Amino acid sequence: GMDVKAEPQQDNSPSSGIAELYHPRKCSATGRLIASKDHAAVQINVGHVDPGTGVYTSEYTTFALCGYIRFKGRGDDALNRLAAEAGLMKAMDSFPHPSSAADADED
């Protein structure tokens, strides 16, 4: 998910003696459950920076991408979109397209 973590999470489960080892994650881009066998899935922590100084604040937002979206070549686009929605960066469509920048150089 898009939860901000700055300190370790507490384990609130009752002491039954059996620890729940596998907690399935959801793909931040598609909402699909990420299977334990999906070895192409990644979890990425995007660090928060101070807008004035550009220095890392020790906080981060975690995104999980399933192998499917990466296999389809959409991981970069998905991560850009998620980071923009979380307010971590400007939306990619606010930047000029590289081809329009090349046209400006031809004068």
Number of C-alpha atoms within 10 A of each C-alpha: 13 15 10 14 13 11 8 6 7 6 8 6 10 8 8 6 7 8 10 7 6 7 8 10 19 17 22 20 19 13 13 13 12 22 14 11 7 11 10 13 19 15 13 12 14 15 15 18 15 9 8 6 7 9 11 12 11 11 14 19 18 16 21 21 26 25 18 17 18 16 11 8 11 13 18 12 14 17 18 16 19 18 19 14 13 13 11 17 13 14 14 12 8 7 8 9 10 8 8 9 10 9 9 8 7 6 4
